[in-house]
Amino acid sequence: MKKWLRLLVTFGALLLAFGWFQQSARAESVGYTVGAVLPKNQDDKKVTYFALRVKPNQEQKLAIVISNTGSKKKTYQVGVNQAVTNSNGVVDYSMASPKLDSSLKVGIKDLFGNKTQRVTVPAKSKQKVYVSYKMPAKRLDGMILGGIYVKQLTANEAASNKKGVSIKNAFAYVIGLRLRESDVDVAPDMKLLSVENGQSNKYNQVEANLQNPRPGLMSNLKVKTKITKQGESKTILSNEKSSMAMAPNSNFNYAIPWGDKQLKAGTYTLTLDAYAQGGYHWHFVKDFKLTQKKIGQLQNKFNTPAPKKNYFWWFVAGGAIIILLLLIIIYLLLKNKKRDDDDDKVSKD
């Protein structure tokens, strides 16, 4: 009887230990936090990022606090990045050297410089890190948008002093940074710069390059598209996506996947409608060509991704096995108890 009890306790302990290990591993995988020390010229007290009212020629030092919650000292890389719009229609602060839009006249790097810092923080400690900017003499309209980007380096990366070292961290913190000289928001705008055929992850798509040429943030962006043969009304491809955004003075390629269609060489027409917060609406109609040479370059691949693996039944099977093992253990315990009771009864008789 005692043997089976020990087995049951051991089994339960293993299950609990496995769950605890998973939680601990997730916590240790981050191991640090970052916060902003908001200055007096913060013009929005409700947010925790830097939303600053600035003046021409103003110089200022901004402070952030890195808290290392881990049990070992860690090294972090700190930089200030320009806000751009990525291919998913998301404002992105993670790119250290992005391709900038032609409409951007004064960017984050012009104010903060292009240098990054490496900061080592002892275990269970906090450390302030400073970044400085200087505004240009000429007054600026709208906003300049960026972010202070903090990422933990691996031991090999921290030991390397080589420039251009590849950073392979899986987690980073970004503290938003918005600078403006007036409380008047500049309205965003949209232009359709080009329409071309391209590929993403080897899948064919039509790419409509959308630009926000103004120093104003575009929020709650929704785009609806359809593609027809030139001069015809039948829709060949269509696409709709919402809840996007565009950084000031940025552009991105909005993708219309070919799906299971194989487009032939010819001239096509894109009709695109875009809607943004504030009641903004833009309507574009633009022709584009698909040549046989381009089709060859695209390798005639379709944009039908491989079906995603469904692990639901694996989890069901795993749960069933655990329940079955518990039932077997309970059955054996009861059986063993009955045998002990019978033995006790016989001995008494």
N, C-alpha and C positions, 0 to 999 in steps of 0.2 A: 504493500500500500504506500509506504513512504517513498519507494522508488518512483512510482507513477506521479506522486505529488511533486517530487523534485523535477521530473520531466515537464510537468505542466507549468510550474513556476519558471523554469528555464526558458520554455517556449514563449511565455508571455513577456518575460524580460527582454528576450531578443526582439520581439515585435516593438516594444516600447523604445528600446535602444535604437532601433533602425529609424523610427520616426523622429526621435530626438536628434540623431546624427544629421538627418536631412535638414531639419530646422537650423541646427548649428552651422552647417555648411553654407546655407543660404545667407545667414547673418555674417559669417566670416568673409563671404565673397565680396561684401561691400566694405565694411570696416571703417568707414569715415563719413563725416558730414561736412557741409560747407554752408556758411551763412554770410550775409552782407551786413556790414556796419553802415547803416544809412546816415548820410550827412544832413546838415541843416537845409540844403537846397533840394531835398527830396520834395517833389511837388505832388506826390500821391502817397499819402500816409497809410493807405489800406493795403498796399502791396509790399512784398518782401524783397523784390528786386530793385535795382537802381533805376528810378524814374526821376530824372534830374532836370531842373530848370537852370540853364547856363547862359552865359553872356559871351559876346565876342572877346577874344584874347584871354578868356578865363583859363587859369591853370588850377588843377585840383588833384589831390592824391586820394584815391579811394581804397578802403580796407575791406578785406574779406577775412573770415576766420575758418581755418581748416582744423577740424577736430578728428584726431586719430583715435578711434575707439578700440583698435586692435591691441594685441599683446606684444607687438614688435614695432620698432620704428619703421616708418614708411616714407618714401620719397614721392613727391607729386610734381606734375608739370602744370604750370599755370600760364595761360595766354588769353588774349582778348581777340575774339573773332568777329568778323563781319556777319550779320544776319543775311542769309540768302534763302531762296526758295528751292527745295529739292524736287526731284522728279515725281514725288507723291503729292505735291501741293502742300508741303509742310514747311513752316519757317524753321530753318536749320542753322544752329550756332556751332556745329561741330567741326566745320572745315577751316583749317588753319590758313590755307591759301586757295580759296575758291576762285573760279573764273567770275570776275565782276561784270555787272551790266554796264553798258556804255553810258547809261544815263546817270550813273553814280559819280558825282563830282568830288565829294568829300566823304571818305569812308572811315571806318574804325581805325584802320592801320595808319591813316593820315594823322589821327589824333593821339593814338597810344603808341605808335611805333610797331615794329614787326618782331620784337624780341619776346621770348618766352623765359620763364623762370623755373628753376628746379628748387623745390623746398623740401627739406627733410624734417619730419615731425616725430618726436619721441612717442613711444607707446603711451596710451592713456593721457595724451596731452593735446593742448590747443596752441595754435600759432597764427598770428596775424600776418597777412601778405598784402603788399601794397602795389597798386598800379596807378600810373599817372597819365593825365591827358592835358593837352592844350588846344583850345578852340581857335579857329582861324580868325583873322581880323575882320573879314567880311561877314556880315550878318547872314545866317542861314534860315531858310524856310523849312517847315516841317520837322521831321525827326531823323536822327541817325540811330540805327538800331543794331545792336550787337549783343555779345555775351561774354562774360568771364568764364572760361572753360577750364575745369580742373579735372585731371585724370591721374589715377595712381599708376606708378610705374612698377614693372616687375623688377626683381632683384638684378637681372642682367641689364635691363634698360637703365636702372638707376646707376649702375656701375659704369655705364658707357658714357664717354665724353664726346663721342663722334657726333658730328652734325648730321641731321637727316636720319637719325636712328628710327627704325620702324616701331611704332607703338601698337601693341597688340592687346591693350586692356579691353575688358568687356563692359566696363561701367565708368561713367563720368558724370560729374555735376556741372550744370550751367547756371550761372546767375545772370539773368537778363539785364541789359543795359540800354536805357533809352535816354538820349540827350535831345533837348529841344530848347529853343530860345523864346518861344511864344506858346501860349496855351491854345492857340488856334490850330486845330487839326487840318492838315492839308488833305484834300479829297484824293483818293487813289484814282488811277486811270488804267485803262487796258488797251494794249495794241497787239494785233496778231502779226508777228514779224515774219514768220515763214511757215510753210507746211511741207513736210518731206516724209519719205518712207525710211524707216530705220529698224533697228532691232534692240531688244533688251533681253538679256539672258538667252540670246539666240532665237527669240521669238519675234516674228514680224509685227510691226505696228506702224500706224500713221502718227507722226509727231507734229503737233501744232505748238509752235513756240510762242508762248504768251508773255507779255512784258507789262510790268507795272512801272512806268517811267517817272512816277511822282514820289516825293519823300513822305508818303503816307502809307500806313498799314492797311492791307485789304483783308477783311475778315469774313467768315461764313461764306466763302466762295463756292458757288455751284456752277458747274459747266455741263451743258447738254450739246451733243454733236450728232450730226448725221453726214454720211458720205454717199454721194450718188455719182453715176457716170455723167460727164458734162452734157448738159442739155436734156437729161432725163430726170424723172421724178422718183423712180424706184430706189428705195434706200438699200444700199449694199452693206454698210456698216453703221452702227449707232452706238452711242456711249453716253453715260451720265454719271457724274460723281459730285458729291457735295461735302460739306464740312472741311473745305480746304482754306488756305490762307496764302497771301503773298507778302513777302517782306518789301519795304520801300526800295525803289530803284533796283528791281531784280527781275529775272525772267526764268522760265522753266519750260520743259517740253511736256505738254499735256498729251498723254498717249491714248490712241484709239486702236485697240488690238484688232488684228485681222481675224482672230478667232479661228474657226474652221473654214474660213473662206480663203481661196487662193486668187488674189487679184491678178488680172491680166494687164499687159502693157496698154497704156492709154491715158486719157486726160480725165481727171475726176474733179468733183466740186465738194469742198468742205463747207458746211453750214454750222456755225458755232454760236451759241448764246451763253453768256456768262452773267451771273447775278451775284452781287455782293451786299454785305450789310450796309444799310443806309439808303437802300432803294436804288442802287446802281445797276444798270443793265447795259451790256454791250452786245452788239449783233455783228457778226462777220460772215462774209461769203467769199471764199477764195478758191481758185482753181489751182490744181497741181498735177504734175505729170509723173507717171510711173513708166520707166523705160525697161526694155528687155534686159539691158545691161545691168540695171539696178536689181531686177528680179534675180539674175544670176548671182549677184553679190550677196543677196539675202538668202541664197541657197534654198529658196522655196520652202522654208520651214513655217509651220503653222504656229499660232500663238495659243495652242491648246495645252496647258500645263498638265503634267502627269498627275493622276488622281492622288489626292492626299491620303496617306495611310490613316485608317481608323483604328485606334487602339482601344476603343470602348470594350469590345468583347474580350480583349486581353485582360483588362481590369476586372471584368465580370468573372472570367475564368480564375484569375488569381484570388479574388474574394471567395469564390466557391471552394477552391482548394483549401484556403485557410479555415473556412467554416467546416469543411469535411474533416480536416485534421483535428479540429477542436471537438467535433462530435465523436470521432474515433477515440480520442483521449478520454472524453467523458464516459463513453461506453465501457472502455477498459477499466476505468476507475470504479464504475458501478458494478461491473462484473467481478472485479477483484474484491470489492467490499462485500458483495453477496457471498463469495466463496469464503471470505474471512468469517462472516456471520455464521455460515453453515458449519465451518470448522469449530467455531466457538460453541455452537449448539451441540455438536457431536461430542466435544470434550466434556461438556457439562453433563450430558447423559451418561 
